[in-house]
């Protein structure tokens, strides 16, 4: 059960970010076919590689197993985009959000 979940989650996250199996494998310091072998059910990552996978996707292990990963990814993108906003702009956005709840 968990084996399939891990394989499917890796594939889901990889596809969402438009990354090939080969590209991800090499970025993790593994052989070209490593992620492909995981997704095809021939292997599972070790715990240390699992942590590298989480880092690769900028997720905590909890977020990896959380059903709200896409929301977490979108929130992180929003936060990254907001880093260059002024304090006044941030206040305006917060006022807008709280007024429209």
Chimera marker file (.cmm) of the C-alpha trace (Angstrom):
<marker_set name="trace">
<marker id="1" x="0.000" y="0.000" z="0.000" r="1" g="1" b="0" radius="0.5"/>
<marker id="2" x="2.668" y="2.542" z="1.012" r="1" g="1" b="0" radius="0.5"/>
<marker id="3" x="4.940" y="1.343" z="-1.780" r="1" g="1" b="0" radius="0.5"/>
<marker id="4" x="2.368" y="2.378" z="-4.382" r="1" g="1" b="0" radius="0.5"/>
<marker id="5" x="1.708" y="5.662" z="-2.600" r="1" g="1" b="0" radius="0.5"/>
<marker id="6" x="5.403" y="6.623" z="-2.605" r="1" g="1" b="0" radius="0.5"/>
<marker id="7" x="5.802" y="5.700" z="-6.278" r="1" g="1" b="0" radius="0.5"/>
<marker id="8" x="2.656" y="7.559" z="-7.299" r="1" g="1" b="0" radius="0.5"/>
<marker id="9" x="3.501" y="10.630" z="-5.208" r="1" g="1" b="0" radius="0.5"/>
<marker id="10" x="6.978" y="10.911" z="-6.703" r="1" g="1" b="0" radius="0.5"/>
<marker id="11" x="5.502" y="10.645" z="-10.199" r="1" g="1" b="0" radius="0.5"/>
<marker id="12" x="2.784" y="13.185" z="-9.371" r="1" g="1" b="0" radius="0.5"/>
<marker id="13" x="5.226" y="15.727" z="-7.967" r="1" g="1" b="0" radius="0.5"/>
<marker id="14" x="7.687" y="15.205" z="-10.792" r="1" g="1" b="0" radius="0.5"/>
<marker id="15" x="5.005" y="15.687" z="-13.450" r="1" g="1" b="0" radius="0.5"/>
<marker id="16" x="3.593" y="18.775" z="-11.697" r="1" g="1" b="0" radius="0.5"/>
<marker id="17" x="7.019" y="20.356" z="-11.900" r="1" g="1" b="0" radius="0.5"/>
<marker id="18" x="7.590" y="19.209" z="-15.483" r="1" g="1" b="0" radius="0.5"/>
<marker id="19" x="10.774" y="17.282" z="-14.679" r="1" g="1" b="0" radius="0.5"/>
<marker id="20" x="11.843" y="14.121" z="-16.506" r="1" g="1" b="0" radius="0.5"/>
<marker id="21" x="12.739" y="10.933" z="-14.644" r="1" g="1" b="0" radius="0.5"/>
<marker id="22" x="16.269" y="11.192" z="-16.018" r="1" g="1" b="0" radius="0.5"/>
<marker id="23" x="16.686" y="14.830" z="-14.975" r="1" g="1" b="0" radius="0.5"/>
<marker id="24" x="15.466" y="14.121" z="-11.453" r="1" g="1" b="0" radius="0.5"/>
<marker id="25" x="17.614" y="10.985" z="-11.121" r="1" g="1" b="0" radius="0.5"/>
<marker id="26" x="20.757" y="12.861" z="-12.084" r="1" g="1" b="0" radius="0.5"/>
<marker id="27" x="19.887" y="15.823" z="-9.846" r="1" g="1" b="0" radius="0.5"/>
<marker id="28" x="19.686" y="13.376" z="-6.933" r="1" g="1" b="0" radius="0.5"/>
<marker id="29" x="23.108" y="11.946" z="-7.810" r="1" g="1" b="0" radius="0.5"/>
<marker id="30" x="21.656" y="8.632" z="-8.960" r="1" g="1" b="0" radius="0.5"/>
<marker id="31" x="21.851" y="6.672" z="-12.211" r="1" g="1" b="0" radius="0.5"/>
<marker id="32" x="19.794" y="7.908" z="-15.180" r="1" g="1" b="0" radius="0.5"/>
<marker id="33" x="17.044" y="5.310" z="-14.677" r="1" g="1" b="0" radius="0.5"/>
<marker id="34" x="16.732" y="5.516" z="-10.885" r="1" g="1" b="0" radius="0.5"/>
<marker id="35" x="13.440" y="7.447" z="-10.660" r="1" g="1" b="0" radius="0.5"/>
<marker id="36" x="12.025" y="5.443" z="-13.564" r="1" g="1" b="0" radius="0.5"/>
<marker id="37" x="12.762" y="2.220" z="-11.671" r="1" g="1" b="0" radius="0.5"/>
<marker id="38" x="10.959" y="3.591" z="-8.607" r="1" g="1" b="0" radius="0.5"/>
<marker id="39" x="7.927" y="4.726" z="-10.583" r="1" g="1" b="0" radius="0.5"/>
<marker id="40" x="7.743" y="1.384" z="-12.404" r="1" g="1" b="0" radius="0.5"/>
<marker id="41" x="7.756" y="-0.596" z="-9.162" r="1" g="1" b="0" radius="0.5"/>
<marker id="42" x="11.239" y="-2.087" z="-9.438" r="1" g="1" b="0" radius="0.5"/>
<marker id="43" x="12.730" y="-0.188" z="-6.491" r="1" g="1" b="0" radius="0.5"/>
<marker id="44" x="11.964" y="2.082" z="-3.569" r="1" g="1" b="0" radius="0.5"/>
<marker id="45" x="14.202" y="4.884" z="-2.320" r="1" g="1" b="0" radius="0.5"/>
<marker id="46" x="16.249" y="4.397" z="0.808" r="1" g="1" b="0" radius="0.5"/>
<marker id="47" x="15.426" y="6.707" z="3.685" r="1" g="1" b="0" radius="0.5"/>
<marker id="48" x="18.390" y="8.939" z="2.908" r="1" g="1" b="0" radius="0.5"/>
<marker id="49" x="17.369" y="9.222" z="-0.761" r="1" g="1" b="0" radius="0.5"/>
<marker id="50" x="13.763" y="9.812" z="0.325" r="1" g="1" b="0" radius="0.5"/>
<marker id="51" x="14.969" y="12.866" z="2.285" r="1" g="1" b="0" radius="0.5"/>
<marker id="52" x="16.874" y="14.061" z="-0.797" r="1" g="1" b="0" radius="0.5"/>
<marker id="53" x="13.672" y="13.637" z="-2.821" r="1" g="1" b="0" radius="0.5"/>
<marker id="54" x="11.780" y="15.751" z="-0.279" r="1" g="1" b="0" radius="0.5"/>
<marker id="55" x="14.493" y="18.416" z="-0.486" r="1" g="1" b="0" radius="0.5"/>
<marker id="56" x="14.383" y="18.249" z="-4.275" r="1" g="1" b="0" radius="0.5"/>
<marker id="57" x="10.667" y="19.060" z="-4.206" r="1" g="1" b="0" radius="0.5"/>
<marker id="58" x="11.154" y="21.586" z="-1.371" r="1" g="1" b="0" radius="0.5"/>
<marker id="59" x="8.830" y="19.570" z="0.883" r="1" g="1" b="0" radius="0.5"/>
<marker id="60" x="9.053" y="18.213" z="4.381" r="1" g="1" b="0" radius="0.5"/>
<marker id="61" x="8.451" y="14.474" z="4.725" r="1" g="1" b="0" radius="0.5"/>
<marker id="62" x="5.097" y="15.348" z="6.311" r="1" g="1" b="0" radius="0.5"/>
<marker id="63" x="4.136" y="17.418" z="3.274" r="1" g="1" b="0" radius="0.5"/>
<marker id="64" x="5.185" y="14.537" z="1.011" r="1" g="1" b="0" radius="0.5"/>
<marker id="65" x="2.609" y="12.313" z="2.703" r="1" g="1" b="0" radius="0.5"/>
<marker id="66" x="0.062" y="15.094" z="3.161" r="1" g="1" b="0" radius="0.5"/>
<marker id="67" x="-2.882" y="15.164" z="0.756" r="1" g="1" b="0" radius="0.5"/>
<marker id="68" x="-2.528" y="18.933" z="0.401" r="1" g="1" b="0" radius="0.5"/>
<marker id="69" x="0.829" y="18.918" z="-1.360" r="1" g="1" b="0" radius="0.5"/>
<marker id="70" x="-0.379" y="20.943" z="-4.337" r="1" g="1" b="0" radius="0.5"/>
<marker id="71" x="-1.805" y="23.594" z="-2.044" r="1" g="1" b="0" radius="0.5"/>
<marker id="72" x="1.490" y="23.661" z="-0.155" r="1" g="1" b="0" radius="0.5"/>
<marker id="73" x="3.379" y="24.046" z="-3.431" r="1" g="1" b="0" radius="0.5"/>
<marker id="74" x="1.083" y="26.878" z="-4.542" r="1" g="1" b="0" radius="0.5"/>
<marker id="75" x="1.409" y="28.597" z="-1.173" r="1" g="1" b="0" radius="0.5"/>
<marker id="76" x="5.200" y="28.411" z="-1.386" r="1" g="1" b="0" radius="0.5"/>
<marker id="77" x="5.105" y="29.931" z="-4.885" r="1" g="1" b="0" radius="0.5"/>
<marker id="78" x="2.888" y="32.725" z="-3.559" r="1" g="1" b="0" radius="0.5"/>
<marker id="79" x="5.233" y="33.372" z="-0.647" r="1" g="1" b="0" radius="0.5"/>
<marker id="80" x="8.241" y="33.446" z="-2.967" r="1" g="1" b="0" radius="0.5"/>
<marker id="81" x="6.463" y="35.910" z="-5.248" r="1" g="1" b="0" radius="0.5"/>
<marker id="82" x="5.655" y="38.139" z="-2.271" r="1" g="1" b="0" radius="0.5"/>
<marker id="83" x="9.240" y="38.533" z="-1.093" r="1" g="1" b="0" radius="0.5"/>
<marker id="84" x="9.725" y="41.616" z="-3.237" r="1" g="1" b="0" radius="0.5"/>
<marker id="85" x="6.536" y="43.364" z="-2.110" r="1" g="1" b="0" radius="0.5"/>
<marker id="86" x="6.681" y="46.441" z="0.053" r="1" g="1" b="0" radius="0.5"/>
<marker id="87" x="5.118" y="46.455" z="3.502" r="1" g="1" b="0" radius="0.5"/>
<marker id="88" x="2.281" y="48.620" z="2.154" r="1" g="1" b="0" radius="0.5"/>
<marker id="89" x="1.583" y="46.161" z="-0.662" r="1" g="1" b="0" radius="0.5"/>
<marker id="90" x="1.518" y="43.261" z="1.786" r="1" g="1" b="0" radius="0.5"/>
<marker id="91" x="-0.894" y="45.172" z="4.035" r="1" g="1" b="0" radius="0.5"/>
<marker id="92" x="-3.145" y="45.861" z="1.046" r="1" g="1" b="0" radius="0.5"/>
<marker id="93" x="-3.210" y="42.188" z="0.109" r="1" g="1" b="0" radius="0.5"/>
<marker id="94" x="-3.947" y="41.122" z="3.694" r="1" g="1" b="0" radius="0.5"/>
<marker id="95" x="-6.751" y="43.691" z="3.921" r="1" g="1" b="0" radius="0.5"/>
<marker id="96" x="-8.198" y="42.367" z="0.673" r="1" g="1" b="0" radius="0.5"/>
<marker id="97" x="-8.038" y="38.756" z="1.831" r="1" g="1" b="0" radius="0.5"/>
<marker id="98" x="-9.589" y="39.404" z="5.229" r="1" g="1" b="0" radius="0.5"/>
<marker id="99" x="-12.329" y="41.639" z="3.783" r="1" g="1" b="0" radius="0.5"/>
<marker id="100" x="-13.340" y="38.935" z="1.294" r="1" g="1" b="0" radius="0.5"/>
<marker id="101" x="-13.581" y="35.926" z="3.624" r="1" g="1" b="0" radius="0.5"/>
<link id1="1" id2="2" r="1" g="1" b="0" radius="0.2"/>
<link id1="2" id2="3" r="1" g="1" b="0" radius="0.2"/>
<link id1="3" id2="4" r="1" g="1" b="0" radius="0.2"/>
<link id1="4" id2="5" r="1" g="1" b="0" radius="0.2"/>
<link id1="5" id2="6" r="1" g="1" b="0" radius="0.2"/>
<link id1="6" id2="7" r="1" g="1" b="0" radius="0.2"/>
<link id1="7" id2="8" r="1" g="1" b="0" radius="0.2"/>
<link id1="8" id2="9" r="1" g="1" b="0" radius="0.2"/>
<link id1="9" id2="10" r="1" g="1" b="0" radius="0.2"/>
<link id1="10" id2="11" r="1" g="1" b="0" radius="0.2"/>
<link id1="11" id2="12" r="1" g="1" b="0" radius="0.2"/>
<link id1="12" id2="13" r="1" g="1" b="0" radius="0.2"/>
<link id1="13" id2="14" r="1" g="1" b="0" radius="0.2"/>
<link id1="14" id2="15" r="1" g="1" b="0" radius="0.2"/>
<link id1="15" id2="16" r="1" g="1" b="0" radius="0.2"/>
<link id1="16" id2="17" r="1" g="1" b="0" radius="0.2"/>
<link id1="17" id2="18" r="1" g="1" b="0" radius="0.2"/>
<link id1="18" id2="19" r="1" g="1" b="0" radius="0.2"/>
<link id1="19" id2="20" r="1" g="1" b="0" radius="0.2"/>
<link id1="20" id2="21" r="1" g="1" b="0" radius="0.2"/>
<link id1="21" id2="22" r="1" g="1" b="0" radius="0.2"/>
<link id1="22" id2="23" r="1" g="1" b="0" radius="0.2"/>
<link id1="23" id2="24" r="1" g="1" b="0" radius="0.2"/>
<link id1="24" id2="25" r="1" g="1" b="0" radius="0.2"/>
<link id1="25" id2="26" r="1" g="1" b="0" radius="0.2"/>
<link id1="26" id2="27" r="1" g="1" b="0" radius="0.2"/>
<link id1="27" id2="28" r="1" g="1" b="0" radius="0.2"/>
<link id1="28" id2="29" r="1" g="1" b="0" radius="0.2"/>
<link id1="29" id2="30" r="1" g="1" b="0" radius="0.2"/>
<link id1="30" id2="31" r="1" g="1" b="0" radius="0.2"/>
<link id1="31" id2="32" r="1" g="1" b="0" radius="0.2"/>
<link id1="32" id2="33" r="1" g="1" b="0" radius="0.2"/>
<link id1="33" id2="34" r="1" g="1" b="0" radius="0.2"/>
<link id1="34" id2="35" r="1" g="1" b="0" radius="0.2"/>
<link id1="35" id2="36" r="1" g="1" b="0" radius="0.2"/>
<link id1="36" id2="37" r="1" g="1" b="0" radius="0.2"/>
<link id1="37" id2="38" r="1" g="1" b="0" radius="0.2"/>
<link id1="38" id2="39" r="1" g="1" b="0" radius="0.2"/>
<link id1="39" id2="40" r="1" g="1" b="0" radius="0.2"/>
<link id1="40" id2="41" r="1" g="1" b="0" radius="0.2"/>
<link id1="41" id2="42" r="1" g="1" b="0" radius="0.2"/>
<link id1="42" id2="43" r="1" g="1" b="0" radius="0.2"/>
<link id1="43" id2="44" r="1" g="1" b="0" radius="0.2"/>
<link id1="44" id2="45" r="1" g="1" b="0" radius="0.2"/>
<link id1="45" id2="46" r="1" g="1" b="0" radius="0.2"/>
<link id1="46" id2="47" r="1" g="1" b="0" radius="0.2"/>
<link id1="47" id2="48" r="1" g="1" b="0" radius="0.2"/>
<link id1="48" id2="49" r="1" g="1" b="0" radius="0.2"/>
<link id1="49" id2="50" r="1" g="1" b="0" radius="0.2"/>
<link id1="50" id2="51" r="1" g="1" b="0" radius="0.2"/>
<link id1="51" id2="52" r="1" g="1" b="0" radius="0.2"/>
<link id1="52" id2="53" r="1" g="1" b="0" radius="0.2"/>
<link id1="53" id2="54" r="1" g="1" b="0" radius="0.2"/>
<link id1="54" id2="55" r="1" g="1" b="0" radius="0.2"/>
<link id1="55" id2="56" r="1" g="1" b="0" radius="0.2"/>
<link id1="56" id2="57" r="1" g="1" b="0" radius="0.2"/>
<link id1="57" id2="58" r="1" g="1" b="0" radius="0.2"/>
<link id1="58" id2="59" r="1" g="1" b="0" radius="0.2"/>
<link id1="59" id2="60" r="1" g="1" b="0" radius="0.2"/>
<link id1="60" id2="61" r="1" g="1" b="0" radius="0.2"/>
<link id1="61" id2="62" r="1" g="1" b="0" radius="0.2"/>
<link id1="62" id2="63" r="1" g="1" b="0" radius="0.2"/>
<link id1="63" id2="64" r="1" g="1" b="0" radius="0.2"/>
<link id1="64" id2="65" r="1" g="1" b="0" radius="0.2"/>
<link id1="65" id2="66" r="1" g="1" b="0" radius="0.2"/>
<link id1="66" id2="67" r="1" g="1" b="0" radius="0.2"/>
<link id1="67" id2="68" r="1" g="1" b="0" radius="0.2"/>
<link id1="68" id2="69" r="1" g="1" b="0" radius="0.2"/>
<link id1="69" id2="70" r="1" g="1" b="0" radius="0.2"/>
<link id1="70" id2="71" r="1" g="1" b="0" radius="0.2"/>
<link id1="71" id2="72" r="1" g="1" b="0" radius="0.2"/>
<link id1="72" id2="73" r="1" g="1" b="0" radius="0.2"/>
<link id1="73" id2="74" r="1" g="1" b="0" radius="0.2"/>
<link id1="74" id2="75" r="1" g="1" b="0" radius="0.2"/>
<link id1="75" id2="76" r="1" g="1" b="0" radius="0.2"/>
<link id1="76" id2="77" r="1" g="1" b="0" radius="0.2"/>
<link id1="77" id2="78" r="1" g="1" b="0" radius="0.2"/>
<link id1="78" id2="79" r="1" g="1" b="0" radius="0.2"/>
<link id1="79" id2="80" r="1" g="1" b="0" radius="0.2"/>
<link id1="80" id2="81" r="1" g="1" b="0" radius="0.2"/>
<link id1="81" id2="82" r="1" g="1" b="0" radius="0.2"/>
<link id1="82" id2="83" r="1" g="1" b="0" radius="0.2"/>
<link id1="83" id2="84" r="1" g="1" b="0" radius="0.2"/>
<link id1="84" id2="85" r="1" g="1" b="0" radius="0.2"/>
<link id1="85" id2="86" r="1" g="1" b="0" radius="0.2"/>
<link id1="86" id2="87" r="1" g="1" b="0" radius="0.2"/>
<link id1="87" id2="88" r="1" g="1" b="0" radius="0.2"/>
<link id1="88" id2="89" r="1" g="1" b="0" radius="0.2"/>
<link id1="89" id2="90" r="1" g="1" b="0" radius="0.2"/>
<link id1="90" id2="91" r="1" g="1" b="0" radius="0.2"/>
<link id1="91" id2="92" r="1" g="1" b="0" radius="0.2"/>
<link id1="92" id2="93" r="1" g="1" b="0" radius="0.2"/>
<link id1="93" id2="94" r="1" g="1" b="0" radius="0.2"/>
<link id1="94" id2="95" r="1" g="1" b="0" radius="0.2"/>
<link id1="95" id2="96" r="1" g="1" b="0" radius="0.2"/>
<link id1="96" id2="97" r="1" g="1" b="0" radius="0.2"/>
<link id1="97" id2="98" r="1" g="1" b="0" radius="0.2"/>
<link id1="98" id2="99" r="1" g="1" b="0" radius="0.2"/>
<link id1="99" id2="100" r="1" g="1" b="0" radius="0.2"/>
<link id1="100" id2="101" r="1" g="1" b="0" radius="0.2"/>
</marker_set>
